[in-house]
Structures are given as structure tokens and as C-alpha cells.
Amino acid sequence: MLVTGLTPAENDHLTAATVAAFTVAFLGSMAMWWVYFDRTGEPPVAVRPTP
């Protein structure tokens, strides 16, 4: 996240391509975090109690 934010912060002239790349990188990172925390919140199938 820090490296992704450094590029737009260091540029004086933001282009549409830079903003689009930053947005895609940021949203992709957030999606990976969301999937990671969503998947680690559930116990494995072998540990779940049977209904």
C-alpha cells in the first residue's frame, strides 16, 4: 500500500492513466485483504460441527 501511494504522491501532474492505475491497484489490494479476512474467519471443513 505504501509503494502504491508513493507514486501519485510524488507526481505533480496526475494523468488519467496514473489515477486509473492507482485506483485499480488500491481496489485490488483491498479485495485481497477482504478475501483473506473473510476466508480466515471460518473454521476448516473438518472442524465444523455437523448439523
Secondary structure, 3 states (H helix, E strand, C coil): CHHHHHHHHHCCCCCHHHHHHHHHHHHHHHHHHHHHHHHHCCCCCCCCCCC
